[in-house]
Amino acid sequence: MSLENFGFEVPEEAKELLPPQKLEEIKQAFAQIDRNHDGKIELQEYMDYLLNREKEIFLKKFRYLDRDQDGVIEFEEFLIAAEPHYQLLKKFKEFDSDGNGLLSFEEAMQIAERLAFPIDKDQLQKLIKLIDRDNDGQVTFNEYLGAIIRFGFQ
């Protein structure tokens, strides 16, 4: 596509200072934004160009938030994006069978059995001692979160 008919002239100085390929890229970009090809980029043309670029970024973000890809972002999908620890907190609450906000040794054993985690009672007690920062024999959510970061299991 020839850009000579688009109503703008490239200053001779630019032709001398810039490599031809770079100058061609800049000319192409200008022509793309100058939709009416009058050699000037008007505010509306510039805004349309920027909005179209941003629209693609926002579309990717929307698709990421819409985890089940049904075309809408439900509150829980939004919540997961807004509160990164929500999924972990939800899992912790599921593991906390007595609902006291702590994971006991017995609950940890149930989790290991349910997940078919190959660990015996002694190993589990040692693991809890590593995780249990306040040494009360139970695991708080923050200790659980630390274990996930440290050991990578959920």
C-alpha positions as a printed NumPy array, in Angstrom:
array([[  0.   ,   0.   ,   0.   ],
       [  1.436,   3.329,  -1.011],
       [  1.281,   5.972,   1.68 ],
       [  2.065,   8.836,  -0.685],
       [ -1.658,   9.437,  -1.316],
       [ -2.599,   9.746,   2.348],
       [ -2.041,  13.467,   2.628],
       [  1.083,  13.615,   4.699],
       [  4.649,  14.264,   3.755],
       [  7.625,  12.813,   5.516],
       [ 10.171,  15.507,   6.37 ],
       [ 13.471,  15.071,   4.522],
       [ 15.251,  15.213,   7.858],
       [ 13.342,  12.151,   9.049],
       [ 14.317,  10.274,   5.895],
       [ 17.954,  11.03 ,   6.647],
       [ 17.871,  10.29 ,  10.374],
       [ 15.78 ,   7.121,  10.534],
       [ 16.399,   3.745,   8.932],
       [ 13.941,   3.154,   6.058],
       [ 12.263,   0.187,   7.782],
       [ 11.645,   2.156,  10.997],
       [ 10.32 ,   5.129,   9.025],
       [  7.991,   2.832,   7.098],
       [  6.628,   1.392,  10.365],
       [  5.953,   4.89 ,  11.684],
       [  4.243,   5.899,   8.424],
       [  2.065,   2.783,   8.587],
       [  1.112,   3.541,  12.184],
       [  0.241,   7.145,  11.336],
       [ -1.85 ,   6.056,   8.351],
       [ -3.665,   3.51 ,  10.5  ],
       [ -4.677,   6.173,  13.018],
       [ -5.439,   8.841,  10.367],
       [ -8.671,   7.124,   9.311],
       [ -9.858,   9.87 ,   6.957],
       [ -6.375,  10.135,   5.385],
       [ -6.175,  13.908,   5.579],
       [ -2.618,  13.903,   6.883],
       [ -3.674,  14.856,  10.394],
       [ -4.667,  12.811,  13.395],
       [ -7.728,  14.346,  14.969],
       [ -8.675,  13.803,  18.586],
       [-11.537,  11.439,  17.697],
       [ -9.302,   9.368,  15.41 ],
       [ -6.692,   9.102,  18.133],
       [ -9.244,   8.185,  20.774],
       [-10.822,   5.552,  18.52 ],
       [ -7.408,   4.035,  17.895],
       [ -6.526,   3.917,  21.596],
       [ -9.947,   2.613,  22.601],
       [ -9.726,  -0.204,  20.071],
       [ -6.315,  -1.203,  21.432],
       [ -7.569,  -1.079,  25.012],
       [-10.724,  -2.963,  24.037],
       [ -8.592,  -5.991,  23.132],
       [ -6.838,  -5.86 ,  26.503],
       [-10.13 ,  -5.582,  28.377],
       [-11.617,  -8.406,  26.325],
       [ -8.729, -10.675,  27.369],
       [ -9.229,  -9.678,  31.014],
       [-12.975, -10.351,  30.757],
       [-12.347, -13.801,  29.291],
       [ -9.912, -14.52 ,  32.119],
       [-12.447, -13.469,  34.775],
       [-15.228, -15.443,  33.104],
       [-13.794, -18.748,  34.304],
       [-16.663, -20.908,  33.024],
       [-16.679, -19.057,  29.67 ],
       [-20.45 , -18.48 ,  29.701],
       [-20.167, -14.852,  28.57 ],
       [-20.878, -13.282,  31.954],
       [-18.882, -12.69 ,  35.124],
       [-20.793, -14.   ,  38.106],
       [-20.1  , -12.56 ,  41.541],
       [-17.984, -15.54 ,  42.655],
       [-15.798, -15.232,  39.543],
       [-15.345, -11.537,  40.323],
       [-14.706, -12.356,  43.973],
       [-11.968, -14.836,  43.057],
       [-10.238, -12.151,  40.987],
       [-10.691,  -9.428,  43.615],
       [ -9.571, -11.577,  46.568],
       [ -6.741, -13.907,  45.518],
       [ -6.911, -15.957,  48.738],
       [-10.66 , -16.584,  48.445],
       [-10.232, -20.034,  46.84 ],
       [ -7.71 , -21.023,  49.506],
       [ -9.925, -19.714,  52.3  ],
       [-12.838, -21.669,  50.85 ],
       [-10.727, -24.856,  50.773],
       [ -9.494, -24.222,  54.33 ],
       [-13.093, -23.853,  55.53 ],
       [-13.98 , -27.104,  53.765],
       [-11.096, -28.874,  55.56 ],
       [-12.06 , -27.336,  58.929],
       [-14.782, -29.902,  59.674],
       [-15.603, -28.6  ,  63.167],
       [-15.74 , -24.988,  61.953],
       [-13.485, -23.539,  64.656],
       [-11.146, -21.774,  62.207],
       [ -8.27 , -24.141,  62.957],
       [ -7.093, -27.407,  61.48 ],
       [ -6.433, -30.015,  64.138],
       [ -4.243, -33.08 ,  63.765],
       [ -7.378, -35.201,  63.267],
       [ -8.671, -32.9  ,  60.51 ],
       [ -5.235, -32.93 ,  58.858],
       [ -5.281, -36.742,  58.961],
       [ -8.742, -36.757,  57.325],
       [ -7.457, -34.42 ,  54.613],
       [ -4.454, -36.673,  53.961],
       [ -6.707, -39.736,  53.724],
       [ -9.264, -37.977,  51.503],
       [ -6.53 , -36.788,  49.137],
       [ -4.76 , -40.166,  49.299],
       [ -1.658, -38.32 ,  50.486],
       [  0.94 , -40.976,  51.371],
       [  1.831, -39.877,  54.899],
       [  1.756, -41.655,  58.249],
       [  0.85 , -40.148,  61.633],
       [  4.462, -39.447,  62.63 ],
       [  5.234, -37.691,  59.367],
       [  2.036, -35.663,  59.637],
       [  2.882, -34.586,  63.194],
       [  6.337, -33.452,  62.017],
       [  4.752, -31.561,  59.132],
       [  2.269, -29.834,  61.434],
       [  5.15 , -28.822,  63.728],
       [  6.852, -27.207,  60.72 ],
       [  3.68 , -25.344,  59.768],
       [  2.404, -24.492,  63.26 ],
       [  4.208, -21.204,  63.981],
       [  2.527, -20.529,  67.34 ],
       [  3.061, -24.127,  68.539],
       [ -0.533, -24.67 ,  69.645],
       [ -0.827, -27.994,  67.79 ],
       [ -3.336, -26.592,  65.276],
       [ -3.014, -24.829,  61.941],
       [ -4.5  , -21.37 ,  61.396],
       [ -5.435, -20.064,  57.956],
       [ -2.246, -17.972,  57.818],
       [ -0.138, -20.999,  58.729],
       [ -2.022, -22.998,  56.088],
       [ -1.328, -20.255,  53.559],
       [  2.348, -20.294,  54.509],
       [  2.452, -24.061,  54.002],
       [  0.944, -23.716,  50.537],
       [  3.55 , -21.142,  49.621],
       [  6.349, -23.193,  51.149],
       [  5.33 , -26.702,  50.102],
       [  2.893, -26.046,  47.262],
       [  0.029, -28.269,  48.351],
       [ -3.619, -27.342,  48.843]])
